[in-house]
Amino acid sequence: MRTTTGGNRRGVLFLPLLAVLTPPVAVAGGQGRKQTAYALIAGTVFREDGLSLPGARVVLEPQGEACRSRRLKKQEAVSDARGEFAFRVPPVACEYRLMAGAPGFESRNKQVRIEGEERIDVFLRLPKASKQ
């Protein structure tokens, strides 16, 4: 702050007035936001030789009547540069079918069961498609 000598004291009066007129700001981030609970199904798609497989199409589909009655929907993702993917799902008891496929590779399925607010890690290894 610049100090002045003499008759100009407008700067000194302005700061207290600004403090009174400015509404309070929340300092802690996320106050007032309700956090939604979820379960996480995450994993990695690998090639048969053990290297990650980027660009694989991964589909997560709810199975059984209990899941359908909750109106859970099929979700799709594409594995990233490290072959990784993730899905957020409601933290309710439900079984899902996880399917992964990529051009030039055979598709693979796995069953995944969620019981509540948890993280499930899944690894899928796709063999090369047979040439016919």
N, C-alpha and C positions, 0 to 999 in steps of 0.2 A: 504494500500500500504506500502511496506517495504521501508524504506529509507536507503541509504548507504552513507558511507563517504569514501572519497578516489576517486580513478580513475574509478570505475565501475558505469557508468551512463546510461547503456543500458536500464534499467527499466523505467527511466524517459523519454527517447526518444520514447519508444515503445507505450505508451498510446496515445500521440497526433497522431502518425502515424496510429494507429488502428482506431481512430475516423475519420480520413480523408478517409481511405480505406473502411470503413464499410458503406453499403448503408443505407439510412434512412428507418426507420421502422414506419409504421402507428401506432399511439398510440390508437386511438379510434377504437373500434371493429366494424366490419361491413362496413367500408368505402370501396367504390367501388363495393359493392354488391347491386344489384337491388332487392328490396323486392316486392314480388308478392302479390297483394291483393287477399283476399279470404273471403268467408262466412263460418261460422262454424255451423254445425248441431250437437249438443251434447245432451246427455241425460243419463237416468238411466233406467234399467229394474228392475222391482220389482215383487216379488211373490204376490199372492192374500192377504197374511197376512201382507204385507207392508215391508217385509225384502227384501234386494237387492238380485238379481239373477245373480251370476257370471256364465260365460260360455254360456250365451245366444247368439244365432246367430242373428245378426242384418244386414239387407239388406236395402240399400238405392237405389231406382230406379227412374230415371228421368221420368216424365210423360208429355205427350203432344208433339205436333209437334215443338213448340218453343225450347224445350229442346233437342229434337232429332236432330234438324237442327244444333245445336251447337256441336253435337257429344259427348254429355255427357254420361258417362258410368256408369253402375251399380257398386256399391261398396259394400263390405262386411266387417264386423268386428265381433269380439267376445267380449262380455262385460267382463270387468276386474273383479278383486276380489271384488270390490265395486258395481258391476253391471253397471259400466259406459262405455260409448262408445263415439266416436266423428268422424265426417267426415268433411274434408275440401272440399268445392265445389267452383266453380267460382262465383264471385259476380254479377251474371246476373239474371234477373227475370226468375224464373223457379219454377215449382211445382214438388215435389218429393213424392213418396210413401215410407214410412218407415215401415218395417216389422220386427217383433221380434218373435223368437220362441226358445224353449228349450225342451229337452226330458222330458216327463211327464207333460208338460204344453201346453195349447192351444196357438196358435199364435195370435198375434194382429197386426193391421195395423193402421197407422196414416198418414194423408196428411200434408205435410210441404211446405210452400211457402217462397222462398227466393226472396227478391227484390233488394238486393245489398250487400254491405260489412256489414254484421251483424252477430249476434249470435242468434240462435234459440235453446231453451232448450225444450226437449221432455221427457216425463215420460210415460213409458208403464208398465201396470200392467197385468201380465199373470196369468190367473186362472189355477188351476190344471186340467189336462185332465180328462175327465169323463171316468170311467171304464165301458167297455161294454163287 
